[in-house]
Amino acid sequence: MMVLVSGIAYPGELLAIMGSSGAGKTTLLNTLMFKSSPNVMVSGYTVLNGYPVSSGTLSSLSAYVQQDDLFIGTLTVREHLVFQALVRMDRHIPYKQRMEMNKSLLSWRCLNVKTPQSAYLGGSRVFQEVLTDPPLMFCDEPTSGLDSFMAQNVVSVLKAMANKGKTVVSTIHQPSSEVFSLFDKVLLMAEGRVAFLGSTDEACTFFQQMGAACPSNYNPADYFIQLLAVIPTREDSCKQTIELICDNFQNSEIGLKIHHDTEPRTDLQRSPYKASWWAQMRAVLWRSWMATMKEPVLIKVRILQTLLVGLLIGVIYYGQELNQDGVMNINGAIFILITNMTFQNVFAVINVFCAELPVFKREHFNGMYRTDVYFLCKTIAEIPVFIVIPVIFISISYYMIGLSPGPERFWMAVFILTLTANVATSFGYFISCVSSNVDMALTIGPPVIIPFLLFGGFLLNNSSVPIYFKWLSYLSWFKYANEALLINQWEGVDHIDCTASNTTCPKNGLVVVETLNFSFANLDMDLMSLAGLIIGFRFLAYLALLSRTYRSY
């Protein structure tokens, strides 16, 4: 819990927020950046040049380097920085100038442009923010996990930014004396309160006046943290000391001046996005396409899976004839094709889309791009994959099974199954957007699909659907795809071989379709229904994603 926390950071200064573990450093930064957990109650305001700012305005004027790295792992360092330059630099900066700044940064950091993001050094997340040249930067433990040399290197970069007139605020945990000397001011926190805010020299003077002078030849940072820590064996006395220090600072001349200087004026509003809608669209689409194409193992596995399953179905149902047994087998094979395309594409979307959601949410809340831009680009980038997969699948199994041999019938089957695959993809997006993580999506996905499968017309005749579930059957892509493929297969089949003693054998294709309560006249309606479900599920997925990312700007 934080109580009466006030502070001020000036342009041209590098401010360190320090304190023992649990002092409230990260909580303070998250509160300043409007990124607190919904369970955290916050009162107060963030003021910029005397004006209260909203989350959107602050996002457009600042950068926030968080502790954990989230990125698209298949992109190289260069590609990642190019994307950052496209969506985060001011929209009035020409493309050529952005790329030159990107190249300069890569050269300065000696980064291997072909190094994957997975090999990106933790401290290097700071340098992507340097590229955007923000007037205000917040860093949460930027030196975490780095050796002393790299830590000093990172803080030196922050110091260089501050020397250019930027305002840089960073939490840091037990810096070395060399790193500590780079900071202009320090904000010490303890038990959720401000124990001191001022220059490093003023800090030593303040604690000396309190009768707790820092010993000579001792790292002041280590001393301050130890002094303000709560030791389990002396918890009461430590808390009394902390309360005394915090109260003294709050009533000191520096503390009263800070309280006065942080009084707000009127609101300052600004768009959170630096890039235009079209610039965001181009950049996110480029990155989405690169990320899709740079998943060679995943794409190869999906193609191999498609080949093997298509071949397996073709072998099992090989060479069906137009007789009583063939009718049942052909209808079963058609339904298996639909079922496989559904589950394969739903799970493919869930595994990829859910994994990228944390990256999207962070970048969106940082004001990099809009929700509609991300969703639209993700959809467009993956369209080729979700067209190629069903084409390969049906091309293998169609003639092996012995379905209607005409080329126009084959291409109609390809079209129907492609629509089916994309309905499943849209449904996968919807499940992903309403789920909090991959495990939840994979858990709720199959049970939700089962009712749609049951109302597909193969396992349960359409005439037998209970009246109270009739509405659900109208949302079943299994039903529309099954009817369309059966029409494509049996229309024009005037004769089916039947034995004289078998009176239940369908005599022609019309009887086969009507037995399932389908109709040849419904083909166009089936195709339009599949197209409508693609749009409908995508729209619901977008609304679900929007609701998860909505906040007032």
C-alpha positions as CSV (number, residue, x, y, z in Angstrom):
1,M,0.0,0.0,0.0
2,M,1.3,3.5,-0.9
3,V,0.3,6.5,1.2
4,L,0.7,10.2,0.3
5,V,3.3,9.6,-2.3
6,S,4.3,12.8,-4.1
7,G,7.3,13.5,-6.3
8,I,8.5,15.6,-9.1
9,A,11.0,15.0,-11.9
10,Y,12.4,17.8,-14.1
11,P,13.7,17.9,-17.7
12,G,17.4,17.3,-17.9
13,E,17.4,15.0,-14.8
14,L,17.9,11.3,-14.3
15,L,15.8,10.3,-11.3
16,A,16.3,7.0,-9.5
17,I,13.5,5.4,-7.5
18,M,15.1,3.2,-4.9
19,G,14.0,1.1,-2.0
20,S,14.0,-2.5,-0.6
21,S,11.9,-5.2,-2.2
22,G,8.2,-4.5,-1.6
23,A,8.8,-0.8,-1.0
24,G,6.4,0.1,-3.8
25,K,8.8,1.1,-6.7
26,T,7.1,-0.8,-9.5
27,T,3.6,-0.1,-8.1
28,L,4.4,3.6,-8.2
29,L,5.6,3.5,-11.8
30,N,2.5,1.4,-12.9
31,T,0.3,4.0,-11.1
32,L,2.0,6.9,-12.8
33,M,1.6,5.2,-16.2
34,F,-2.1,4.2,-15.6
35,K,-1.2,0.5,-15.7
36,S,-2.2,-0.5,-12.2
37,S,-4.1,-3.8,-11.7
38,P,-7.9,-3.4,-11.6
39,N,-7.7,-4.6,-8.0
40,V,-5.6,-1.6,-7.0
41,M,-7.5,1.5,-5.6
42,V,-5.8,4.7,-6.8
43,S,-6.5,8.3,-5.9
44,G,-4.5,11.3,-6.9
45,Y,-3.2,12.6,-10.3
46,T,-0.3,12.5,-12.6
47,V,0.7,16.0,-13.6
48,L,2.8,17.1,-16.7
49,N,4.1,20.6,-16.7
50,G,1.4,21.5,-14.1
51,Y,-1.4,19.9,-16.1
52,P,-3.2,16.7,-15.1
53,V,-2.8,14.1,-18.0
54,S,-4.9,11.2,-19.1
55,S,-3.4,7.8,-19.9
56,G,-3.6,8.4,-23.6
57,T,-1.8,11.7,-23.4
58,L,0.9,10.3,-21.2
59,S,1.4,7.3,-23.6
60,S,1.9,9.7,-26.5
61,L,4.5,11.7,-24.7
62,S,6.4,9.0,-22.9
63,A,8.0,5.6,-23.1
64,Y,7.8,2.9,-20.5
65,V,10.5,0.2,-20.3
66,Q,9.0,-2.6,-18.2
67,Q,10.9,-5.4,-16.4
68,D,9.7,-8.3,-18.6
69,D,10.5,-8.5,-22.3
70,L,7.5,-9.2,-24.7
71,F,8.2,-9.4,-28.4
72,I,7.6,-11.5,-31.5
73,G,10.3,-14.0,-31.1
74,T,10.7,-14.8,-34.9
75,L,11.8,-11.2,-35.8
76,T,15.4,-10.2,-35.8
77,V,16.7,-7.3,-33.8
78,R,16.7,-5.1,-36.9
79,E,13.2,-6.0,-37.9
80,H,12.0,-5.3,-34.4
81,L,13.5,-1.9,-34.4
82,V,12.2,-1.1,-37.9
83,F,8.7,-1.9,-36.6
84,Q,9.2,0.3,-33.6
85,A,10.4,3.2,-35.8
86,L,7.3,2.8,-38.1
87,V,4.7,3.0,-35.4
88,R,6.3,5.0,-32.5
89,M,8.3,7.8,-34.1
90,D,6.5,11.0,-35.0
91,R,4.3,10.7,-38.1
92,H,6.0,13.8,-39.6
93,I,9.4,12.1,-39.7
94,P,10.2,10.8,-43.2
95,Y,10.7,7.1,-43.7
96,K,14.3,7.5,-44.9
97,Q,15.2,9.5,-41.7
98,R,13.6,6.8,-39.6
99,M,15.7,4.1,-41.2
100,E,18.9,6.1,-40.9
101,M,18.2,6.6,-37.1
102,N,17.5,2.8,-36.9
103,K,20.8,2.1,-38.7
104,S,22.7,4.5,-36.4
105,L,21.3,2.8,-33.3
106,L,22.2,-0.7,-34.6
107,S,25.8,0.5,-35.4
108,W,26.1,2.3,-32.0
109,R,25.0,-0.7,-30.1
110,C,27.0,-3.1,-32.3
111,L,23.8,-5.3,-32.5
112,N,23.8,-8.2,-34.9
113,V,21.0,-7.4,-37.3
114,K,20.3,-11.1,-37.9
115,T,20.2,-12.0,-34.2
116,P,16.7,-13.3,-33.3
117,Q,14.7,-11.5,-30.7
118,S,15.0,-14.5,-28.5
119,A,18.7,-13.7,-28.1
120,Y,18.0,-10.0,-27.3
121,L,19.8,-8.9,-24.2
122,G,17.5,-7.8,-21.4
123,G,19.0,-4.3,-21.2
124,S,18.5,-3.7,-24.9
125,R,14.8,-3.1,-24.4
126,V,15.9,0.4,-23.4
127,F,17.4,1.1,-26.7
128,Q,14.2,0.6,-28.7
129,E,12.8,3.4,-26.6
130,V,15.9,5.6,-27.3
131,L,14.9,5.2,-31.0
132,T,11.6,6.9,-30.4
133,D,13.3,9.9,-28.7
134,P,10.5,10.5,-26.1
135,P,10.5,13.6,-23.9
136,L,9.7,11.5,-20.9
137,M,10.9,8.0,-20.1
138,F,10.0,5.6,-17.3
139,C,12.2,2.5,-16.7
140,D,11.4,-0.3,-14.4
141,E,14.6,-2.1,-13.3
142,P,16.3,-1.6,-16.7
143,T,19.5,-3.2,-15.3
144,S,17.8,-6.3,-14.0
145,G,19.8,-9.4,-15.0
146,L,22.8,-7.5,-16.3
147,D,26.4,-7.5,-15.2
148,S,27.9,-4.4,-13.8
149,F,29.4,-3.3,-17.1
150,M,26.2,-3.6,-19.0
151,A,24.3,-2.0,-16.2
152,Q,26.6,1.0,-16.3
153,N,26.3,1.1,-20.1
154,V,22.4,1.2,-19.9
155,V,22.3,3.9,-17.2
156,S,24.9,5.9,-19.2
157,V,22.5,5.9,-22.1
158,L,19.7,7.1,-19.8
159,K,22.0,9.8,-18.5
160,A,22.8,10.9,-22.1
161,M,19.1,11.2,-22.8
162,A,18.6,13.3,-19.7
163,N,21.5,15.6,-20.7
164,K,19.5,16.3,-23.9
165,G,16.7,17.8,-21.9
166,K,14.6,14.6,-21.5
167,T,13.0,13.6,-18.2
168,V,14.1,10.1,-17.2
169,V,12.7,8.2,-14.2
170,S,14.0,4.8,-13.4
171,T,13.6,2.3,-10.6
172,I,16.8,0.5,-9.7
173,H,17.7,-2.1,-7.2
174,Q,21.1,-1.8,-5.3
175,P,23.2,0.0,-8.0
176,S,26.9,0.0,-7.8
177,S,28.6,3.2,-6.6
178,E,29.6,4.0,-10.2
179,V,26.0,3.6,-11.4
180,F,24.6,5.5,-8.5
181,S,26.8,8.5,-9.2
182,L,25.2,8.8,-12.7
183,F,21.8,9.7,-11.2
184,D,21.0,13.4,-10.6
185,K,18.3,12.8,-8.0
186,V,17.1,9.9,-6.0
187,L,13.6,9.1,-4.6
188,L,13.8,6.7,-1.7
189,M,10.8,4.7,-0.8
190,A,9.9,2.6,2.2
191,E,6.7,0.9,3.3
192,G,4.8,2.6,0.4
193,R,5.9,6.1,1.5
194,V,8.5,8.7,0.2
195,A,11.5,8.8,2.6
196,F,13.5,11.3,0.5
197,L,13.6,13.0,-2.8
198,G,16.5,15.2,-3.9
199,S,20.1,15.0,-5.2
200,T,22.4,12.3,-4.0
201,D,24.4,14.9,-2.0
202,E,21.3,16.2,-0.4
203,A,20.3,12.7,0.6
204,C,23.6,12.2,2.5
205,T,23.0,15.6,4.2
206,F,19.4,14.7,5.1
207,F,20.3,11.4,6.7
208,Q,23.2,13.0,8.5
209,Q,20.9,15.5,10.1
210,M,18.7,12.6,11.1
211,G,21.6,11.1,13.0
212,A,22.1,8.4,10.4
213,A,25.1,9.6,8.5
214,C,26.4,7.3,5.7
215,P,29.8,5.9,6.6
216,S,32.8,7.0,4.6
217,N,34.0,4.7,1.8
218,Y,30.5,3.1,1.8
219,N,28.2,2.9,-1.2
220,P,25.3,5.4,-0.3
221,A,22.8,3.3,-2.3
222,D,23.5,0.2,-0.3
223,Y,23.3,2.2,2.9
224,F,20.0,3.9,2.2
225,I,18.4,0.6,1.2
226,Q,19.6,-1.1,4.4
227,L,18.5,1.8,6.5
228,L,15.0,1.7,5.1
229,A,14.6,-2.1,5.0
230,V,12.3,-3.9,7.4
231,I,14.3,-6.7,9.2
232,P,12.1,-9.6,10.3
233,T,13.7,-9.9,13.7
234,R,13.3,-6.1,14.4
235,E,10.1,-5.3,12.5
236,D,8.6,-2.9,15.0
237,S,11.7,-0.8,15.5
238,C,12.4,-0.7,11.7
239,K,8.9,0.5,11.0
240,Q,9.2,3.2,13.7
241,T,12.5,4.4,12.1
242,I,10.9,4.4,8.6
243,E,7.9,6.4,9.9
244,L,10.1,8.9,11.6
245,I,12.2,9.4,8.4
246,C,9.2,9.7,6.2
247,D,7.4,12.2,8.5
248,N,10.5,14.3,8.8
249,F,10.9,14.5,5.0
250,Q,7.2,15.2,4.4
251,N,7.5,18.2,6.8
252,S,10.9,19.4,5.5
253,E,11.4,22.4,3.3
254,I,12.0,20.1,0.3
255,G,8.9,18.0,1.0
256,L,6.6,21.0,1.3
257,K,8.0,22.5,-1.9
258,I,7.3,19.3,-3.8
259,H,3.8,19.2,-2.4
260,H,3.2,22.8,-3.6
261,D,4.8,22.2,-7.1
262,T,2.7,19.2,-7.8
263,E,-0.7,21.0,-7.5
264,P,-2.5,20.6,-10.8
265,R,-3.9,23.2,-13.2
266,T,-6.2,22.2,-16.0
267,D,-6.3,19.0,-18.0
268,L,-3.9,18.4,-20.9
269,Q,-5.3,16.1,-23.7
270,R,-3.5,14.6,-26.6
271,S,-3.9,11.7,-29.0
272,P,-2.0,8.6,-27.7
273,Y,-0.9,7.6,-31.2
274,K,2.2,9.1,-32.9
275,A,1.6,7.3,-36.2
276,S,-1.4,7.8,-38.4
277,W,-4.0,5.0,-38.9
278,W,-2.6,4.2,-42.4
279,A,1.0,4.2,-41.1
280,Q,0.0,1.9,-38.3
281,M,-1.7,-0.3,-40.8
282,R,1.3,-0.7,-43.0
283,A,3.7,-1.3,-40.1
284,V,1.6,-3.8,-38.3
285,L,0.7,-5.6,-41.5
286,W,4.4,-5.9,-42.4
287,R,5.3,-7.2,-39.0
288,S,2.3,-9.7,-39.0
289,W,3.3,-11.0,-42.4
290,M,7.0,-11.3,-41.4
291,A,6.0,-13.1,-38.1
292,T,3.8,-15.5,-40.1
293,M,6.4,-16.3,-42.7
294,K,9.1,-16.7,-40.1
295,E,7.4,-19.6,-38.4
296,P,8.9,-22.2,-40.8
297,V,8.6,-25.1,-38.3
298,L,5.0,-24.3,-37.5
299,I,4.1,-23.9,-41.1
300,K,5.9,-27.1,-42.1
301,V,4.2,-29.0,-39.3
302,R,0.8,-27.7,-40.3
303,I,1.4,-28.6,-44.0
304,L,2.7,-32.1,-42.9
305,Q,-0.3,-32.6,-40.7
306,T,-2.6,-31.6,-43.6
307,L,-0.8,-34.0,-46.0
308,L,-0.9,-36.9,-43.5
309,V,-4.5,-36.5,-42.5
310,G,-5.7,-35.9,-46.0
311,L,-3.8,-39.0,-47.1
312,L,-5.1,-41.1,-44.2
313,I,-8.7,-40.1,-45.0
314,G,-8.1,-40.8,-48.7
315,V,-6.7,-44.3,-47.9
316,I,-9.5,-45.2,-45.5
317,Y,-12.3,-44.1,-47.8
318,Y,-10.5,-45.0,-51.0
319,G,-12.5,-45.7,-54.2
320,Q,-16.1,-45.4,-53.0
321,E,-18.7,-46.6,-55.5
322,L,-22.2,-45.3,-56.0
323,N,-24.0,-48.0,-54.1
324,Q,-25.7,-48.3,-50.7
325,D,-22.5,-48.7,-48.8
326,G,-20.8,-46.0,-50.8
327,V,-23.5,-43.5,-50.0
328,M,-23.0,-43.9,-46.3
329,N,-19.2,-43.9,-46.6
330,I,-19.1,-40.8,-48.9
331,N,-21.4,-38.9,-46.5
332,G,-19.2,-39.9,-43.6
333,A,-16.0,-38.8,-45.4
334,I,-17.5,-35.4,-46.3
335,F,-18.4,-34.8,-42.6
336,I,-14.9,-35.9,-41.5
337,L,-13.4,-33.4,-44.0
338,I,-15.4,-30.6,-42.4
339,T,-14.6,-31.8,-38.8
340,N,-10.9,-31.9,-39.5
341,M,-10.8,-28.5,-41.1
342,T,-12.6,-27.1,-38.1
343,F,-10.5,-28.5,-35.3
344,Q,-7.2,-28.0,-37.1
345,N,-7.8,-24.3,-37.8
346,V,-9.4,-23.5,-34.4
347,F,-6.4,-24.9,-32.5
348,A,-3.9,-23.3,-34.9
349,V,-5.4,-19.9,-34.3
350,I,-5.6,-20.4,-30.5
351,N,-2.0,-21.4,-30.2
352,V,-0.7,-18.5,-32.2
353,F,-3.1,-15.7,-31.4
354,C,-3.2,-16.2,-27.6
355,A,0.6,-16.3,-27.5
356,E,0.7,-12.8,-29.1
357,L,-2.0,-11.2,-27.0
358,P,0.4,-10.0,-24.2
359,V,2.6,-8.3,-26.8
360,F,-0.4,-6.7,-28.4
361,K,-1.8,-5.4,-25.1
362,R,1.5,-3.9,-24.0
363,E,2.1,-2.2,-27.4
364,H,-1.5,-1.0,-27.6
365,F,-1.4,0.5,-24.1
366,N,1.9,2.2,-25.0
367,G,0.0,4.0,-27.8
368,M,1.7,2.2,-30.7
369,Y,-1.4,1.2,-32.6
370,R,-5.1,0.8,-32.4
371,T,-7.0,-2.4,-31.7
372,D,-8.8,-2.4,-35.1
373,V,-5.4,-2.0,-36.8
374,Y,-3.9,-5.0,-35.1
375,F,-7.0,-7.2,-35.6
376,L,-7.4,-6.3,-39.3
377,C,-3.7,-6.8,-40.0
378,K,-3.5,-10.1,-38.2
379,T,-6.5,-11.3,-40.2
380,I,-5.1,-10.2,-43.6
381,A,-1.6,-11.6,-42.9
382,E,-2.9,-15.1,-42.2
383,I,-5.4,-15.3,-45.1
384,P,-3.0,-17.0,-47.5
385,V,-2.2,-19.8,-44.9
386,F,-5.9,-20.4,-44.2
387,I,-6.5,-20.7,-48.0
388,V,-3.6,-22.9,-48.9
389,I,-4.2,-25.4,-46.1
390,P,-7.7,-26.4,-47.1
391,V,-6.7,-26.5,-50.8
392,I,-3.9,-28.9,-50.1
393,F,-6.2,-31.0,-47.9
394,I,-9.1,-31.4,-50.3
395,S,-6.8,-31.9,-53.3
396,I,-5.3,-35.0,-51.7
397,S,-8.5,-36.7,-50.4
398,Y,-11.1,-35.6,-53.0
399,Y,-10.3,-38.0,-55.9
400,M,-8.9,-40.7,-53.6
401,I,-12.3,-41.0,-52.0
402,G,-14.1,-41.0,-55.3
403,L,-16.1,-37.9,-55.0
404,S,-17.9,-36.4,-58.0
405,P,-15.1,-36.2,-60.7
406,G,-16.1,-33.1,-62.6
407,P,-13.5,-30.2,-62.3
408,E,-16.3,-27.7,-61.6
409,R,-17.4,-30.0,-58.7
410,F,-13.9,-30.3,-57.4
411,W,-13.3,-26.5,-57.4
412,M,-16.7,-26.0,-55.7
413,A,-15.7,-28.4,-53.0
414,V,-12.4,-26.5,-52.6
415,F,-14.3,-23.2,-52.3
416,I,-16.8,-24.7,-49.7
417,L,-14.0,-26.2,-47.6
418,T,-12.0,-23.0,-47.7
419,L,-15.0,-21.1,-46.4
420,T,-15.4,-23.7,-43.7
421,A,-11.8,-23.4,-42.7
422,N,-12.1,-19.6,-42.4
423,V,-15.3,-19.9,-40.3
424,A,-13.3,-22.1,-38.0
425,T,-10.5,-19.6,-38.0
426,S,-13.0,-16.8,-37.1
427,F,-14.4,-18.9,-34.3
428,G,-10.8,-19.6,-33.1
429,Y,-10.2,-15.8,-32.9
430,F,-13.4,-15.4,-30.9
431,I,-12.4,-18.1,-28.4
432,S,-8.9,-16.6,-28.1
433,C,-10.3,-13.1,-27.5
434,V,-12.7,-14.2,-24.7
435,S,-10.1,-16.4,-23.0
436,S,-7.4,-15.1,-20.6
437,N,-4.7,-17.5,-21.8
438,V,-3.9,-20.4,-24.1
439,D,-4.8,-23.1,-21.6
440,M,-8.3,-21.6,-21.0
441,A,-8.9,-21.3,-24.8
442,L,-7.9,-24.9,-25.4
443,T,-10.1,-26.0,-22.6
444,I,-13.3,-24.2,-23.5
445,G,-12.9,-24.5,-27.3
446,P,-13.8,-28.2,-27.9
447,P,-16.9,-28.3,-25.6
448,V,-18.3,-25.2,-27.3
449,I,-17.7,-26.7,-30.8
450,I,-19.5,-29.9,-30.0
451,P,-23.1,-28.5,-30.2
452,F,-22.3,-27.0,-33.6
453,L,-21.0,-30.4,-34.7
454,L,-24.1,-32.3,-33.4
455,F,-26.3,-30.0,-35.5
456,G,-24.4,-30.6,-38.6
457,G,-27.0,-32.9,-40.1
458,F,-24.8,-36.1,-40.0
459,L,-25.0,-37.3,-36.4
460,L,-28.5,-35.8,-35.9
461,N,-31.1,-35.4,-38.6
462,N,-32.2,-31.8,-39.0
463,S,-35.8,-32.8,-38.4
464,S,-34.8,-34.3,-35.0
465,V,-33.3,-31.1,-33.6
466,P,-35.2,-30.0,-30.5
467,I,-37.2,-26.9,-31.0
468,Y,-35.4,-25.1,-28.1
469,F,-32.0,-25.8,-29.9
470,K,-33.2,-24.9,-33.3
471,W,-31.7,-21.4,-33.1
472,L,-28.3,-22.9,-32.4
473,S,-28.4,-25.0,-35.5
474,Y,-28.6,-21.8,-37.6
475,L,-25.1,-20.9,-36.2
476,S,-23.6,-24.3,-37.1
477,W,-21.1,-24.1,-39.9
478,F,-21.1,-27.9,-39.9
479,K,-24.7,-27.8,-41.2
480,Y,-24.1,-25.3,-44.0
481,A,-20.8,-26.9,-45.1
482,N,-22.3,-30.4,-44.9
483,E,-25.3,-29.5,-46.9
484,A,-23.3,-27.6,-49.5
485,L,-20.8,-30.4,-50.0
486,L,-23.6,-33.0,-50.2
487,I,-25.4,-31.0,-52.8
488,N,-22.1,-30.6,-54.7
489,Q,-21.6,-34.4,-54.5
490,W,-25.2,-35.8,-55.2
491,E,-26.7,-33.2,-57.5
492,G,-27.0,-34.8,-61.0
493,V,-26.6,-38.4,-59.7
494,D,-29.6,-40.1,-61.2
495,H,-28.8,-43.7,-60.3
496,I,-27.4,-45.5,-57.3
497,D,-26.8,-49.3,-57.5
498,C,-29.1,-51.1,-55.1
499,T,-30.0,-54.7,-54.6
500,A,-33.5,-55.8,-55.4
501,S,-34.1,-57.0,-51.9
502,N,-33.1,-53.7,-50.2
503,T,-36.0,-51.3,-50.2
504,T,-34.2,-48.6,-48.0
505,C,-31.5,-47.9,-50.5
506,P,-31.7,-44.4,-52.0
507,K,-32.3,-44.6,-55.7
508,N,-30.6,-41.3,-56.7
509,G,-28.8,-38.3,-55.3
510,L,-32.0,-36.3,-54.6
511,V,-33.2,-39.0,-52.2
512,V,-29.8,-39.0,-50.4
513,V,-30.1,-35.3,-49.8
514,E,-33.8,-35.2,-48.9
515,T,-33.3,-38.1,-46.4
516,L,-31.1,-35.8,-44.4
517,N,-33.7,-33.0,-44.7
518,F,-31.4,-31.0,-47.0
519,S,-32.4,-29.4,-50.3
520,F,-30.6,-28.8,-53.6
521,A,-32.2,-25.3,-53.6
522,N,-30.2,-24.3,-50.5
523,L,-26.7,-24.2,-52.0
524,D,-26.5,-20.4,-52.5
525,M,-28.0,-19.8,-49.0
526,D,-25.4,-22.2,-47.5
527,L,-22.5,-20.3,-49.2
528,M,-23.8,-17.0,-48.0
529,S,-24.4,-18.3,-44.5
530,L,-20.8,-19.5,-44.3
531,A,-19.5,-16.1,-45.5
532,G,-21.8,-14.5,-42.9
533,L,-20.4,-16.6,-40.1
534,I,-16.9,-15.7,-41.1
535,I,-17.8,-12.0,-40.7
536,G,-20.0,-12.5,-37.7
537,F,-17.5,-14.5,-35.6
538,R,-14.7,-12.1,-36.6
539,F,-16.8,-9.1,-35.5
540,L,-17.6,-10.8,-32.2
541,A,-13.9,-11.6,-31.7
542,Y,-13.0,-7.9,-32.4
543,L,-15.6,-6.7,-29.9
544,A,-14.2,-9.1,-27.3
545,L,-10.7,-7.9,-27.9
546,L,-11.8,-4.3,-27.8
547,S,-13.5,-4.9,-24.5
548,R,-10.3,-6.3,-23.0
549,T,-8.2,-3.4,-24.2
550,Y,-10.7,-0.6,-23.7
551,R,-9.8,2.3,-21.5
552,S,-10.7,6.0,-21.4
553,Y,-8.2,8.3,-23.1
